[in-house]
Amino acid sequence: MKIPAQQNGNPLAACYCSQLDKALSEVNYAKPLKRQFLSQMQDSLYSYLEAHPDARLEDLYAAFGTPQEAADSALLNMDSAQIKKQLKTSQLFHFLFAVVIAILVMVVVYRLGALAINRYVSQPYIIESPAAVITGPLPTDTP
């Protein structure tokens, strides 16, 4: 994911946001919530860096905590309604994906069954009849 802080060119904010992005990935943070949290954190970082232009990375750690600490507390700071909405959306997506896969499996099984029935049960057959014996010259009718 492209971190917006890197687009602005602030190396401290970019460094902190990239570390925070890695930490959020380690705790399996949902992508939409991750983007929102990174955006909010980026705004806070810019405000802090405007007020403290001589700040170093250690100063950001002191003000905002380490990226790992921020990632661990990110879920606690999110609105529960927002988390529920994200979970419902995720559950709906997984359910629809499972339904589509189940339908595809049923169609494949049906088609394979139909092919097997056509191939092995309804094979064409030839009726053999006794050969006719022709005596004399062969017919030479030309069209």
C-alpha positions as CSV (number, residue, x, y, z in Angstrom):
1,M,0.0,0.0,0.0
2,K,1.3,3.5,-0.9
3,I,1.7,5.4,2.3
4,P,0.5,9.0,1.8
5,A,3.3,10.4,4.1
6,Q,5.9,9.3,1.5
7,Q,4.2,11.4,-1.1
8,N,4.6,14.6,0.9
9,G,8.4,14.0,1.3
10,N,8.6,14.2,5.1
11,P,11.2,11.6,5.9
12,L,10.2,11.3,9.6
13,A,6.5,10.9,8.9
14,A,7.3,8.4,6.1
15,C,9.6,6.4,8.3
16,Y,7.1,6.3,11.2
17,C,4.2,5.5,8.9
18,S,6.1,2.7,7.1
19,Q,7.0,1.1,10.5
20,L,3.3,1.5,11.6
21,D,2.1,-0.1,8.4
22,K,4.3,-3.1,9.1
23,A,3.1,-3.3,12.7
24,L,-0.5,-3.1,11.6
25,S,0.1,-5.9,9.1
26,E,1.5,-8.1,11.9
27,V,-1.6,-7.7,14.0
28,N,-3.9,-8.5,11.0
29,Y,-5.6,-5.2,11.0
30,A,-8.4,-4.9,8.4
31,K,-7.4,-3.0,5.3
32,P,-10.1,-0.3,5.3
33,L,-9.5,0.4,9.0
34,K,-5.8,0.3,8.4
35,R,-6.0,3.0,5.7
36,Q,-8.2,5.1,8.0
37,F,-5.9,4.7,11.0
38,L,-2.8,5.5,8.9
39,S,-4.5,8.6,7.5
40,Q,-5.4,9.8,10.9
41,M,-2.0,9.1,12.3
42,Q,-0.4,10.9,9.3
43,D,-2.5,14.0,10.0
44,S,-1.4,13.9,13.7
45,L,2.3,13.4,12.6
46,Y,2.1,16.4,10.3
47,S,0.6,18.6,13.0
48,Y,3.2,17.5,15.5
49,L,6.1,18.1,13.0
50,E,4.7,21.5,12.1
51,A,4.8,22.5,15.7
52,H,8.2,20.8,16.3
53,P,10.2,21.3,13.1
54,D,13.4,20.0,14.8
55,A,11.8,16.8,16.0
56,R,13.6,13.5,15.6
57,L,12.2,9.9,15.3
58,E,12.7,9.4,19.0
59,D,10.6,12.4,19.6
60,L,7.8,10.9,17.5
61,Y,8.1,7.7,19.6
62,A,7.8,9.7,22.8
63,A,4.8,11.6,21.5
64,F,2.9,8.8,19.8
65,G,4.5,5.6,21.1
66,T,6.4,3.1,19.1
67,P,4.7,1.9,15.9
68,Q,4.1,-1.5,17.6
69,E,2.4,0.2,20.6
70,A,0.3,2.3,18.2
71,A,-0.7,-0.8,16.3
72,D,-1.6,-2.7,19.4
73,S,-3.8,0.2,20.7
74,A,-5.4,1.0,17.3
75,L,-8.3,-1.4,17.7
76,L,-9.0,-0.1,21.2
77,N,-9.4,3.5,19.9
78,M,-11.7,2.6,17.0
79,D,-15.4,3.1,17.2
80,S,-17.2,-0.2,17.9
81,A,-19.9,0.5,15.4
82,Q,-17.3,1.0,12.7
83,I,-15.6,-2.3,13.6
84,K,-19.0,-4.1,13.6
85,K,-19.8,-2.7,10.1
86,Q,-16.4,-3.8,8.8
87,L,-16.9,-7.3,10.2
88,K,-20.4,-7.6,8.7
89,T,-19.0,-6.5,5.4
90,S,-16.2,-9.0,5.6
91,Q,-18.6,-11.8,6.7
92,L,-21.0,-10.9,3.8
93,F,-18.1,-11.0,1.3
94,H,-16.9,-14.4,2.6
95,F,-20.5,-15.8,2.5
96,L,-21.0,-14.6,-1.1
97,F,-17.7,-16.0,-2.1
98,A,-18.6,-19.4,-0.5
99,V,-22.0,-19.4,-2.4
100,V,-20.3,-18.7,-5.7
101,I,-17.7,-21.5,-5.2
102,A,-20.5,-23.9,-4.2
103,I,-22.5,-23.1,-7.3
104,L,-19.4,-23.5,-9.5
105,V,-18.7,-26.9,-7.9
106,M,-22.3,-28.0,-8.5
107,V,-22.2,-27.0,-12.1
108,V,-18.9,-28.8,-12.7
109,V,-20.1,-32.0,-11.0
110,Y,-23.4,-31.8,-13.0
111,R,-21.5,-31.3,-16.3
112,L,-19.0,-34.1,-15.5
113,G,-21.9,-36.4,-14.7
114,A,-23.7,-35.6,-17.9
115,L,-20.6,-36.2,-19.9
116,A,-20.1,-39.6,-18.2
117,I,-23.7,-40.6,-18.8
118,N,-23.5,-39.6,-22.5
119,R,-20.2,-41.3,-22.9
120,Y,-20.8,-44.7,-21.2
121,V,-24.6,-45.2,-21.0
122,S,-25.9,-43.9,-24.3
123,Q,-23.2,-45.1,-26.7
124,P,-24.3,-45.5,-30.2
125,Y,-24.7,-49.1,-31.3
126,I,-24.7,-50.9,-34.7
127,I,-27.3,-53.5,-35.7
128,E,-25.7,-56.2,-37.7
129,S,-27.8,-58.1,-40.2
130,P,-26.9,-61.0,-42.3
131,A,-25.0,-60.1,-45.4
132,A,-26.8,-60.5,-48.8
133,V,-25.2,-62.8,-51.3
134,I,-25.0,-61.4,-54.8
135,T,-24.5,-63.8,-57.6
136,G,-23.6,-62.7,-61.0
137,P,-22.1,-59.4,-62.2
138,L,-21.9,-56.4,-59.9
139,P,-24.3,-53.6,-60.6
140,T,-22.6,-50.8,-62.6
141,D,-25.2,-48.1,-62.4
142,T,-23.6,-44.7,-62.9
143,P,-25.4,-41.6,-61.8
